[in-house]
Amino acid sequence: MDQARHRFDKYLNRRYGQSTTPKCYASDLDIFLRAIGDKEPAAVTAADMDAFIDDQLASGLKPITINRRLATIHT
């Protein structure tokens, strides 16, 4: 997972430069990675995604924040 995370950071910096977007997306990804543990990207299941969304909703986050985090994961 570390290699995939590093590639994502490089992509964000190329795509968004010095804006705050890379920092926010990196934070979103870190939150997701803590939620799924040591799973490799290919091992993440729909059930993992559902559990992540449920946890975010239970934390009181607004749908716009959850959707941004899902967009980060999708990217």
JOWOFEN-V370792 format. One record per pair of residues at least 24 apart in sequence whose C-alpha atoms are under 7 Angstrom apart, sorted by the first residue. I is the first residue (numbers start at 0). J is the second residue. If there is no record, write none. Layout:
<<I;J> <I;J>>
This chain:
<<0;39> <0;40> <24;71> <27;68> <27;71> <28;71> <28;72>>
